[in-house]
Amino acid sequence: MSQQSQLPPLIGALDRASEWLGRTLSWLIIIMMLIQFLIVVLRYIFSVNSIFMQELVMYMHAAVFMLAAAYTFRHDGHVRVDIFYRKASPRRQALINLVGIVALLMPVMVFIIASSLGYVSKSWQILETSSDYGGIPAVFLLKTMIPVFALLMLVQGLVEVVRNIYILTGRITPVAEDDSHLEERV
């Protein structure tokens, strides 16, 4: 039985939504590479420059990094100094994760949301556009990714809090991680 199916239904659904969003956004990387290749071909072979396409790559890049951060968090892919963590028991790891999420992640994400809302709302009020002629007329959408990023991280943080509580209480058996493909991290 998967860990998702052992979680409460709402938490499992949020976890699946994070997984779906991350996998869907991964396709943007391929599209972004193709557009960047096209930009280079157009510029150096045909002497054609497209501000719109350059900004499109920037928007996609921002979307991948900001909106897929929760997916990366779900898969424990963020940077960590794990000199002690990796040798800890699964229950101790769950406790460390729980403290880190509640004491660090959640307050920082709440701060990001609170401090970005005015910035984003001003951008929406004027429907901010690109400062470059021919650019994407939707800078307000780009800026909206800031609080959305933080909200997605909070939601995934909630999922991870429940998952780690379930590990601590023995309701979930932690998945054995195969570290043979990973380089030593310090």
C-alpha positions as a Markdown table, in Angstrom:
| # | Residue | x | y | z |
|---|---|---|---|---|
| 1 | Met | 0.0 | 0.0 | 0.0 |
| 2 | Ser | 1.4 | 3.4 | -1.0 |
| 3 | Gln | 2.0 | 6.2 | 1.6 |
| 4 | Gln | -0.6 | 8.3 | -0.2 |
| 5 | Ser | -3.3 | 5.8 | 0.3 |
| 6 | Gln | -2.4 | 5.6 | 4.1 |
| 7 | Leu | -2.9 | 9.4 | 4.5 |
| 8 | Pro | -6.3 | 10.9 | 5.3 |
| 9 | Pro | -8.3 | 11.4 | 2.0 |
| 10 | Leu | -7.9 | 15.2 | 1.8 |
| 11 | Ile | -4.2 | 15.1 | 2.6 |
| 12 | Gly | -3.7 | 12.2 | 0.0 |
| 13 | Ala | -5.6 | 14.3 | -2.6 |
| 14 | Leu | -3.4 | 17.3 | -1.9 |
| 15 | Asp | -0.3 | 15.1 | -2.2 |
| 16 | Arg | -1.5 | 13.6 | -5.5 |
| 17 | Ala | -2.3 | 17.2 | -6.8 |
| 18 | Ser | 1.3 | 18.2 | -6.0 |
| 19 | Glu | 2.6 | 15.2 | -7.8 |
| 20 | Trp | 0.4 | 15.9 | -10.8 |
| 21 | Leu | 1.4 | 19.6 | -10.9 |
| 22 | Gly | 5.1 | 18.8 | -10.7 |
| 23 | Arg | 5.0 | 16.1 | -13.4 |
| 24 | Thr | 2.9 | 18.4 | -15.7 |
| 25 | Leu | 5.3 | 21.4 | -15.2 |
| 26 | Ser | 8.3 | 19.2 | -16.1 |
| 27 | Trp | 7.1 | 19.3 | -19.7 |
| 28 | Leu | 7.8 | 23.0 | -19.7 |
| 29 | Ile | 11.5 | 22.2 | -19.5 |
| 30 | Ile | 11.3 | 20.5 | -22.9 |
| 31 | Ile | 9.2 | 23.3 | -24.4 |
| 32 | Met | 11.5 | 25.9 | -22.9 |
| 33 | Met | 14.6 | 24.2 | -24.5 |
| 34 | Leu | 12.9 | 24.1 | -27.9 |
| 35 | Ile | 12.0 | 27.7 | -27.8 |
| 36 | Gln | 15.5 | 28.7 | -26.6 |
| 37 | Phe | 16.9 | 26.7 | -29.5 |
| 38 | Leu | 14.6 | 28.5 | -31.9 |
| 39 | Ile | 15.6 | 31.9 | -30.4 |
| 40 | Val | 19.3 | 31.1 | -31.1 |
| 41 | Val | 18.6 | 29.8 | -34.6 |
| 42 | Leu | 16.5 | 32.9 | -35.5 |
| 43 | Arg | 19.0 | 35.3 | -34.0 |
| 44 | Tyr | 22.3 | 33.9 | -35.4 |
| 45 | Ile | 21.1 | 32.4 | -38.8 |
| 46 | Phe | 18.3 | 34.8 | -39.7 |
| 47 | Ser | 19.2 | 37.9 | -37.6 |
| 48 | Val | 15.7 | 38.0 | -36.1 |
| 49 | Asn | 15.2 | 38.8 | -32.5 |
| 50 | Ser | 12.0 | 38.1 | -30.5 |
| 51 | Ile | 11.6 | 39.8 | -27.2 |
| 52 | Phe | 8.3 | 37.9 | -26.7 |
| 53 | Met | 10.0 | 34.5 | -27.1 |
| 54 | Gln | 12.8 | 35.5 | -24.8 |
| 55 | Glu | 10.3 | 36.6 | -22.1 |
| 56 | Leu | 8.3 | 33.4 | -22.7 |
| 57 | Val | 11.4 | 31.3 | -21.8 |
| 58 | Met | 11.8 | 33.5 | -18.7 |
| 59 | Tyr | 8.1 | 33.0 | -17.7 |
| 60 | Met | 8.4 | 29.2 | -18.2 |
| 61 | His | 11.6 | 29.1 | -16.2 |
| 62 | Ala | 10.0 | 31.0 | -13.4 |
| 63 | Ala | 7.0 | 28.6 | -13.5 |
| 64 | Val | 9.1 | 25.5 | -13.3 |
| 65 | Phe | 11.2 | 26.7 | -10.4 |
| 66 | Met | 8.4 | 28.4 | -8.4 |
| 67 | Leu | 5.4 | 26.2 | -9.0 |
| 68 | Ala | 7.3 | 22.9 | -8.9 |
| 69 | Ala | 9.1 | 23.7 | -5.7 |
| 70 | Ala | 6.4 | 21.8 | -3.7 |
| 71 | Tyr | 6.9 | 18.8 | -5.9 |
| 72 | Thr | 10.6 | 18.9 | -5.2 |
| 73 | Phe | 9.9 | 19.2 | -1.5 |
| 74 | Arg | 7.5 | 16.2 | -1.7 |
| 75 | His | 10.4 | 14.2 | -3.2 |
| 76 | Asp | 12.9 | 15.5 | -0.7 |
| 77 | Gly | 14.9 | 17.1 | -3.5 |
| 78 | His | 15.8 | 20.4 | -1.8 |
| 79 | Val | 19.3 | 21.1 | -0.5 |
| 80 | Arg | 20.0 | 19.9 | 3.0 |
| 81 | Val | 23.0 | 19.5 | 5.1 |
| 82 | Asp | 22.4 | 15.9 | 6.1 |
| 83 | Ile | 25.6 | 14.9 | 7.9 |
| 84 | Phe | 23.5 | 13.8 | 10.9 |
| 85 | Tyr | 20.1 | 13.4 | 9.3 |
| 86 | Arg | 21.1 | 10.6 | 7.0 |
| 87 | Lys | 22.3 | 8.4 | 9.8 |
| 88 | Ala | 19.2 | 9.0 | 12.0 |
| 89 | Ser | 16.4 | 6.5 | 12.3 |
| 90 | Pro | 13.3 | 7.1 | 10.2 |
| 91 | Arg | 11.4 | 8.3 | 13.3 |
| 92 | Arg | 14.2 | 10.8 | 14.2 |
| 93 | Gln | 14.2 | 12.0 | 10.6 |
| 94 | Ala | 10.4 | 12.4 | 10.8 |
| 95 | Leu | 10.9 | 14.5 | 14.0 |
| 96 | Ile | 13.6 | 16.6 | 12.4 |
| 97 | Asn | 11.4 | 17.1 | 9.3 |
| 98 | Leu | 8.4 | 18.0 | 11.5 |
| 99 | Val | 10.3 | 20.6 | 13.5 |
| 100 | Gly | 11.9 | 22.1 | 10.4 |
| 101 | Ile | 8.5 | 22.4 | 8.6 |
| 102 | Val | 6.7 | 24.0 | 11.5 |
| 103 | Ala | 9.5 | 26.2 | 12.8 |
| 104 | Leu | 11.1 | 27.2 | 9.5 |
| 105 | Leu | 9.2 | 26.5 | 6.3 |
| 106 | Met | 5.7 | 27.6 | 7.3 |
| 107 | Pro | 6.7 | 30.9 | 8.9 |
| 108 | Val | 8.9 | 31.8 | 5.9 |
| 109 | Met | 6.1 | 30.9 | 3.5 |
| 110 | Val | 3.6 | 33.0 | 5.4 |
| 111 | Phe | 6.0 | 35.9 | 5.4 |
| 112 | Ile | 6.5 | 35.6 | 1.6 |
| 113 | Ile | 2.7 | 35.6 | 1.1 |
| 114 | Ala | 2.2 | 38.5 | 3.4 |
| 115 | Ser | 5.0 | 40.6 | 2.0 |
| 116 | Ser | 4.2 | 39.9 | -1.7 |
| 117 | Leu | 0.5 | 40.5 | -1.7 |
| 118 | Gly | 0.8 | 44.3 | -2.0 |
| 119 | Tyr | 3.4 | 44.0 | -4.7 |
| 120 | Val | 1.3 | 41.6 | -6.7 |
| 121 | Ser | -2.0 | 43.5 | -6.1 |
| 122 | Lys | -0.4 | 46.7 | -7.4 |
| 123 | Ser | 0.7 | 44.8 | -10.5 |
| 124 | Trp | -2.8 | 43.5 | -11.0 |
| 125 | Gln | -4.3 | 47.0 | -10.5 |
| 126 | Ile | -2.4 | 48.4 | -13.4 |
| 127 | Leu | -2.3 | 45.1 | -15.4 |
| 128 | Glu | 1.5 | 45.5 | -15.6 |
| 129 | Thr | 3.0 | 44.7 | -18.9 |
| 130 | Ser | 6.6 | 44.2 | -20.1 |
| 131 | Ser | 8.8 | 47.2 | -20.2 |
| 132 | Asp | 10.2 | 46.0 | -23.5 |
| 133 | Tyr | 8.3 | 46.7 | -26.8 |
| 134 | Gly | 7.0 | 43.3 | -28.1 |
| 135 | Gly | 7.3 | 41.7 | -24.7 |
| 136 | Ile | 4.6 | 39.7 | -22.9 |
| 137 | Pro | 1.8 | 42.0 | -21.7 |
| 138 | Ala | 1.3 | 40.0 | -18.5 |
| 139 | Val | 4.0 | 40.8 | -15.9 |
| 140 | Phe | 1.2 | 40.7 | -13.3 |
| 141 | Leu | 0.9 | 36.9 | -14.0 |
| 142 | Leu | 4.6 | 36.4 | -13.5 |
| 143 | Lys | 4.5 | 38.3 | -10.2 |
| 144 | Thr | 1.5 | 36.2 | -9.1 |
| 145 | Met | 3.7 | 33.1 | -9.0 |
| 146 | Ile | 5.4 | 34.5 | -5.9 |
| 147 | Pro | 2.4 | 34.0 | -3.4 |
| 148 | Val | 1.2 | 31.0 | -5.4 |
| 149 | Phe | 4.7 | 29.4 | -4.8 |
| 150 | Ala | 4.4 | 30.1 | -1.1 |
| 151 | Leu | 0.9 | 28.7 | -0.9 |
| 152 | Leu | 1.8 | 25.5 | -2.7 |
| 153 | Met | 4.8 | 25.1 | -0.3 |
| 154 | Leu | 2.4 | 25.6 | 2.6 |
| 155 | Val | 0.0 | 23.0 | 1.3 |
| 156 | Gln | 2.8 | 20.5 | 0.7 |
| 157 | Gly | 4.2 | 21.4 | 4.1 |
| 158 | Leu | 0.9 | 20.4 | 5.7 |
| 159 | Val | 1.0 | 17.1 | 3.8 |
| 160 | Glu | 4.5 | 16.5 | 5.1 |
| 161 | Val | 3.5 | 17.4 | 8.6 |
| 162 | Val | 0.7 | 14.8 | 8.5 |
| 163 | Arg | 3.0 | 12.2 | 6.8 |
| 164 | Asn | 5.7 | 12.8 | 9.4 |
| 165 | Ile | 3.2 | 12.5 | 12.3 |
| 166 | Tyr | 2.0 | 9.3 | 10.8 |
| 167 | Ile | 5.6 | 8.0 | 10.6 |
| 168 | Leu | 6.2 | 9.0 | 14.3 |
| 169 | Thr | 3.1 | 7.3 | 15.4 |
| 170 | Gly | 3.8 | 4.1 | 13.4 |
| 171 | Arg | 0.8 | 4.5 | 11.0 |
| 172 | Ile | 3.1 | 4.7 | 8.0 |
| 173 | Thr | 6.3 | 2.7 | 7.5 |
| 174 | Pro | 8.9 | 5.0 | 5.9 |
| 175 | Val | 9.9 | 4.2 | 2.3 |
| 176 | Ala | 13.4 | 2.8 | 2.2 |
| 177 | Glu | 15.5 | 5.2 | 0.2 |
| 178 | Asp | 18.0 | 3.8 | -2.2 |
| 179 | Asp | 21.0 | 6.1 | -1.9 |
| 180 | Ser | 23.2 | 4.1 | -4.3 |
| 181 | His | 22.5 | 6.5 | -7.1 |
| 182 | Leu | 23.1 | 9.6 | -5.1 |
| 183 | Glu | 26.4 | 11.3 | -4.5 |
| 184 | Glu | 27.6 | 11.8 | -1.0 |
| 185 | Arg | 26.0 | 15.0 | 0.4 |
| 186 | Val | 27.6 | 16.9 | 3.3 |
